[in-house]
Structure formats: structure tokens, C-alpha cells
Amino acid sequence: MNFYLVLPVMSKQDELFMQRALQLAGYGKSTVSPNPMVGCVIVYDDKIIGEGWHQKAGEPHAEVLAIRSVENQELLKSATAYVTLEPCAHYGKTPPCAELLVEKQLKKVVIGAVDSNPLVAGKGIEILKKAGIEVETAVLEKECLEINKAFFTFMQKKRPYIILKWAQTSDGFIARENFDSKWISNPLSRQLVHKWRTEIDAILIGKNTAKYDDPQLTARDWSGKNPIRLIIDHNLSLNEELKIFDDEQKTIVFHSQDQNTEKDGVELIQLKRDNFLGDMMQYLHKEKIQSVLIEGGTQTVQSFIYAGLWDEARIFTAPISFEKGIKAAELKNHQLVSQEDIQDKNQTDVLSIYQNMSLYS
């Protein structure tokens, strides 16, 4: 049997088809967790003859849907599949996609990124090669890794991908001295946050934010799922009438008391104070929560920064000043990734996105 390995010498055509596969993968952003987002296109004679993307966890994968969409199945034997992530090699809720590609006798498979899931991790590529299918890897690899950064962080670091988010005044405050923070950012900025909530698994706040802001922590201003609500309340002191304790979404309270049960639909998880955040990360990993948006307040956000437990920070700065109040958290060892204006008719906020550089040292 012949084996083929093509080194990643990308053509513009390869990039074009992989870009389309990436676009398709992004359609599953709010629905596929804990699975990765994957897109696939089938190409014959330089034309796309089939497309698919993983639409929902537990449902058919991108390769399956792309192959099903090809009208003339005989063309598959002379076709190339472009897939953003290595085809799976194990039986889960669906059969292995690598074996399906072998069964359909595709001529070539072009892969964006290798899957870091130990159940795959090169095994899908090995299946393809053993069947004599030509394999090319690392085509738009950076982009294919970026789109699934939460998935890769979860697999490699055994914790969720953590996004810090807050809105601050131009002089660096997140609230007034009485904890009032409504509203610093403009309506478009707040709507964007609701969009983000549909794209992550869970959202976390501390006791003071829950007490003084009484937030719902839902995605009511954007179409999509609500995130799981996570609260840090060491002493279990919060009023049960707060909005976060309604039945609109699952809520978990992390605490340090001698109580570990469920109360009126709210799950209480006891953690030791001396390794509180570390134990929380272990719990979230066990529960397959891959991404967490931390919305405050300063003490909570700063504790994650001090622990080095953050990957990305999204900060809105509004053109208003408080002169005194509660200061925003301070990032350490960070790098600006992007910056843009979020403008409505009354106010222009600046959204700055940073990454944690200590993860790359």
C-alpha cells in the first residue's frame, strides 16, 4: 500500500477553499460546545460540490454533512476534502469521520489544524494515510487554531478559556463609591456583550456584583442560548430573591461553607479557600465547561489576573469620568490585540482586546 504525505506548501486555491471551510465552521459558534467548530468543503475539478459544518453537539459532523450534500457521489473518488480540523478517529455519538472519508475513497484531504483531543491527536490523519489518501496539513493553521481557541485551551490546559470583561470610565472607574455602575457603556456595547454571552458556556461574577447590580446574566438582547451562571459567594450571604436565582438558566454558586448540595434549583459547590480558583477550574473542566466570561467586579477579576487564569480581556472605555469610585482591575503582562470604536448616537466607546502574554513566554 502506498503512503502519501504532502508538506504544507499552500496554494492560493488551498487558502480559498479553507477560508470557506472556516466561514462554515463559524456558523456553529453558539451551538457545538463542548465539541469544536468544524467546517468542510468538497472540491472536484476546482469547484465546490459539497459543504457542511458541525451544527450542534451530538449531531452529524461537518464531513458527514458535506459528503451528504454532494449530488453525484461518484465524484468523491476524485475529490478533495478541505476540513478545518483533523477528522475524528473515535466512536462517540457519531462514527469516525476519518473512516467515512476512507469509505467514500476521497483522493485527498487538506486539514487546517491537528486535533489536540487525545482521542484523535493524529489518529485521524493516520487512518487516512494508511488508506492511501493524500493528506496535506497546516493550511491556514493559525486561523484554524484561533477559531477553536477555547477548545484547544480546554484540551491542553485542562481548564476553560477565560475572558475578562468590564466597562470603565475614561479615568479608570467601573462604578461610583456606592457601587452604582449603570450605565457606563452605550447600548450597542451592551448588546455586543449579550452576543458574546450566546457564544460562551458560562458567565461568572462575584458576590458584590450580584448584590449591588442584581444582574440577570442572560442574553436577552441577542438571539441565542443563555450561558450557565457562576457566582462566587464564599459565605453564602446573597439574598435568594436576586435575579440570578430565578429558573431562567442553570446557576452554580461556589462557596467555602460546609454545604454542598442543590437548593431551589441552584447548585452549591464547596471549594477550599486555599486553592479556590484552582479547584474551580478542575470542577469546570470536569463539567466540560470550555469557556467562561468573567464580568466582575474588580476584586473577582483581579483575583483571576493575579492567579494568571485568564486568556483574553475585553475592555470598554467610555468617554465619561467619575473622578472617584471603584477602580477597574489592572492587567499584568498583557498585549493589545485589537481596538475599535463602538458608536451609537449619543456616545462612542472604545473596545480594547488584550491577550495574556505570560501564556506565551
C-alpha positions in Angstrom: 0.0 0.0 0.0 1.3 3.5 -0.9 1.5 6.3 1.7 1.5 9.9 0.9 2.5 12.9 2.9 2.4 16.4 1.3 4.3 19.1 3.1 2.3 22.3 3.7 3.1 24.3 0.6 -0.1 26.3 0.3 -1.6 27.5 -2.9 -3.9 30.4 -3.2 -6.6 27.9 -4.2 -6.0 25.9 -1.0 -6.3 29.0 1.1 -9.5 30.0 -0.7 -11.3 26.7 0.0 -10.0 26.6 3.6 -11.3 30.1 4.1 -14.7 28.9 3.0 -14.5 26.0 5.4 -13.6 28.4 8.2 -16.6 30.5 7.4 -18.8 27.5 7.6 -17.2 26.4 10.9 -18.1 29.8 12.4 -21.8 29.1 11.9 -21.7 26.6 14.8 -20.2 29.1 17.3 -23.1 29.2 19.7 -24.3 25.6 19.4 -21.5 23.0 19.2 -19.8 23.2 22.6 -18.2 21.1 24.1 -17.3 20.0 20.6 -15.1 22.1 18.3 -16.4 24.2 15.4 -15.6 22.4 12.2 -16.3 23.3 8.5 -15.7 21.1 5.5 -15.9 21.7 1.7 -15.6 19.0 -1.0 -13.9 20.2 -4.2 -13.9 18.5 -7.6 -12.3 20.0 -10.7 -11.6 23.2 -8.8 -15.3 23.7 -7.9 -17.1 23.2 -4.6 -19.5 20.3 -4.9 -20.4 19.9 -1.2 -20.4 21.8 2.0 -21.1 21.2 5.6 -20.4 22.3 9.2 -20.9 20.9 12.6 -24.2 22.4 13.6 -24.9 21.0 17.1 -23.2 18.8 19.7 -24.3 15.2 19.2 -25.4 15.7 15.6 -23.5 14.8 12.4 -20.1 16.3 11.9 -19.0 18.6 9.1 -17.5 15.9 6.9 -20.7 13.8 7.1 -22.9 16.7 6.1 -20.5 17.9 3.3 -20.4 14.4 1.8 -24.2 14.0 2.0 -24.6 17.3 0.1 -22.7 16.0 -2.9 -25.3 15.1 -5.6 -23.1 12.8 -7.6 -21.4 10.6 -5.1 -19.1 9.0 -7.7 -17.2 12.3 -7.9 -16.0 11.8 -4.4 -13.3 9.3 -5.6 -11.7 12.1 -7.5 -12.4 14.9 -5.0 -10.5 16.8 -2.3 -12.0 17.5 1.2 -10.9 20.7 2.9 -11.6 20.4 6.7 -10.6 23.0 9.3 -9.8 20.3 12.0 -8.4 16.8 11.7 -11.2 14.3 11.1 -12.2 12.4 14.2 -11.0 8.8 14.7 -13.2 7.6 17.5 -16.7 6.5 18.1 -18.7 8.9 20.2 -22.3 10.0 19.5 -21.3 9.7 15.8 -19.0 7.3 13.9 -15.4 8.4 13.0 -15.3 10.9 10.1 -11.8 9.6 9.1 -13.3 6.2 8.3 -16.2 7.8 6.4 -13.6 9.6 4.2 -11.8 6.3 3.6 -15.1 4.6 2.8 -16.0 7.2 0.2 -12.5 6.9 -1.3 -11.6 10.6 -1.4 -8.5 11.3 -3.4 -7.1 13.9 -1.0 -7.8 15.5 2.4 -6.5 19.0 3.3 -6.5 19.7 7.0 -6.2 23.1 8.8 -5.2 22.0 12.3 -4.4 18.8 14.1 -7.0 17.9 16.8 -5.4 18.0 20.3 -8.1 15.8 21.8 -6.3 12.6 23.0 -8.9 10.5 21.3 -7.9 12.0 17.9 -4.5 13.7 18.1 -3.1 12.4 14.8 -5.1 9.2 14.7 -7.4 10.6 12.1 -4.5 11.5 9.8 -3.0 8.1 10.3 -6.3 6.4 9.2 -6.3 8.5 6.0 -2.7 7.8 5.2 -3.0 4.1 5.7 -5.9 4.0 3.2 -3.7 5.7 0.6 -5.4 9.0 0.8 -3.1 12.0 0.1 -3.0 14.3 3.2 -1.9 17.9 3.5 -1.8 19.7 6.8 -1.4 23.1 8.4 -3.3 25.0 5.7 -4.3 28.3 7.4 -3.3 26.6 10.6 -3.2 29.8 12.6 -6.8 30.7 11.7 -8.0 27.2 12.3 -6.4 27.2 15.7 -7.8 30.6 16.5 -11.4 29.8 15.8 -11.3 26.9 18.3 -9.1 28.6 20.9 -11.5 27.7 23.7 -11.5 24.0 22.7 -7.7 23.8 22.4 -7.2 25.6 25.8 -9.7 23.2 27.4 -7.8 20.2 26.0 -4.3 21.4 26.6 -4.6 23.3 29.9 -7.4 21.3 31.4 -9.4 24.4 32.2 -11.8 26.7 30.4 -10.8 29.6 28.1 -11.2 32.6 30.3 -12.3 36.0 29.0 -12.3 39.0 31.3 -14.8 41.8 30.5 -15.6 45.1 32.0 -16.6 48.7 31.2 -14.7 51.6 32.6 -14.8 55.4 32.6 -12.0 57.4 30.9 -10.4 57.9 34.3 -10.5 54.1 35.1 -13.5 53.5 37.3 -16.1 50.7 36.9 -18.6 52.1 39.5 -19.2 55.0 41.8 -18.4 54.8 45.5 -21.9 53.5 46.2 -21.3 50.6 43.7 -23.6 52.2 41.1 -22.4 51.4 37.6 -25.4 51.8 35.4 -24.7 52.6 32.7 -21.1 53.3 31.7 -21.1 51.8 28.2 -23.5 52.6 25.5 -26.5 50.4 24.4 -24.6 49.0 21.4 -21.7 47.9 23.6 -24.1 46.3 26.0 -25.8 44.5 23.1 -22.4 43.2 21.9 -21.9 41.7 25.4 -25.2 39.8 25.1 -23.9 38.4 21.7 -20.8 37.2 23.5 -22.9 35.5 26.1 -24.5 33.3 23.5 -21.0 32.3 22.3 -19.6 31.1 25.7 -20.6 28.3 28.1 -20.7 30.2 31.3 -20.6 33.6 32.8 -19.1 34.4 36.3 -19.5 37.3 38.7 -18.6 37.9 42.4 -20.8 38.5 45.4 -20.7 42.3 45.2 -21.7 42.5 41.6 -24.6 40.1 42.3 -25.6 42.1 45.4 -25.4 45.7 44.0 -26.2 45.3 40.3 -28.7 42.4 40.6 -28.0 41.3 37.0 -29.8 38.6 35.1 -26.7 37.4 33.2 -28.8 36.3 30.3 -28.5 37.0 26.5 -31.9 38.7 26.3 -30.8 41.3 23.9 -29.4 38.8 21.4 -30.8 35.7 19.8 -29.2 32.5 21.2 -28.7 30.4 24.3 -28.1 31.7 27.8 -24.8 30.9 29.5 -24.6 28.9 32.7 -24.4 31.4 35.6 -21.5 31.1 38.0 -21.3 33.1 41.3 -18.5 33.3 43.9 -20.1 33.8 47.3 -17.7 32.4 50.0 -20.1 32.8 52.9 -23.4 32.1 51.0 -24.7 35.5 52.0 -26.6 36.6 48.9 -30.3 37.2 49.0 -32.3 34.4 47.4 -34.6 36.9 45.7 -31.8 38.1 43.4 -32.5 37.7 39.6 -29.6 35.3 39.2 -31.5 32.8 41.3 -34.5 32.6 39.0 -35.1 29.5 36.9 -34.2 31.1 33.6 -30.8 29.3 33.4 -28.7 26.9 35.5 -26.9 28.7 38.3 -23.9 27.4 40.3 -22.6 29.1 43.5 -19.0 28.4 44.5 -18.5 28.9 48.3 -16.4 27.9 51.3 -19.0 26.8 53.8 -19.8 23.2 55.0 -22.6 22.8 52.5 -22.5 21.1 49.1 -25.9 20.5 47.6 -28.7 21.9 45.4 -31.1 24.4 46.8 -34.2 25.6 44.9 -32.5 24.7 41.6 -29.2 26.4 42.5 -26.2 24.1 42.7 -23.9 24.8 45.6 -20.3 23.8 45.2 -17.9 23.9 48.2 -14.3 24.7 47.5 -11.3 25.2 49.8 -10.2 28.8 50.2 -6.5 28.0 49.9 -6.9 26.7 46.3 -10.3 28.2 45.5 -9.7 29.2 41.8 -7.6 26.1 41.0 -10.3 23.8 42.4 -12.9 25.8 40.5 -11.0 25.2 37.2 -10.9 21.5 37.9 -14.7 21.4 38.5 -15.4 23.4 35.4 -13.2 21.1 33.3 -14.9 18.0 34.8 -18.3 19.6 33.8 -17.0 20.2 30.3 -17.4 24.0 30.5 -15.0 25.2 27.9 -15.3 29.0 28.1 -16.1 31.5 30.8 -16.8 35.2 30.5 -15.9 36.9 33.8 -17.9 40.1 34.2 -16.8 41.4 37.5 -16.4 43.0 39.8 -12.9 44.4 40.3 -12.0 42.0 43.2 -13.2 39.0 41.3 -11.5 40.0 38.1 -8.2 40.9 39.8 -8.1 37.5 41.6 -8.0 35.8 38.2 -5.4 38.2 36.9 -3.1 37.5 40.0 -3.6 33.8 39.5 -2.7 34.1 35.8 -6.0 32.4 35.0 -7.1 34.5 32.0 -6.6 34.3 28.3 -8.3 37.4 26.9 -9.6 40.7 28.2 -12.3 42.8 26.6 -12.5 46.3 28.0 -14.9 49.0 27.1 -13.8 52.6 27.8 -16.5 55.2 27.8 -15.9 59.0 27.3 -17.2 59.8 30.8 -15.4 60.3 34.1 -16.4 59.6 37.8 -13.3 61.3 39.4 -13.6 58.8 42.3 -15.2 55.5 42.9 -14.3 51.8 42.4 -11.2 51.4 40.3 -11.1 48.9 37.4 -8.8 45.9 37.6 -5.2 46.2 36.3 -3.9 43.7 33.7 -0.4 42.2 34.0 1.9 41.1 31.2 -0.7 41.8 28.5 -0.6 42.8 24.9 -3.2 44.8 22.9 -4.6 42.6 20.1 -7.2 45.0 18.6 -9.1 48.2 19.2 -12.3 49.6 17.7 -14.9 52.2 18.3 -18.4 51.2 19.3 -20.5 54.2 18.4 -24.2 55.0 18.9 -26.0 58.3 18.5 -25.0 59.6 21.9 -21.7 58.0 22.9 -18.6 56.3 21.3 -17.0 53.6 23.4 -13.6 52.2 22.7 -13.4 48.4 22.8 -9.8 47.1 23.5 -9.0 43.4 23.4 -5.9 42.1 25.1 -4.2 38.7 25.4 -2.3 37.3 28.4 1.4 37.3 27.2 2.5 35.2 30.2 0.9 32.2 28.4 3.3 32.6 25.6 6.6 33.1 27.5 
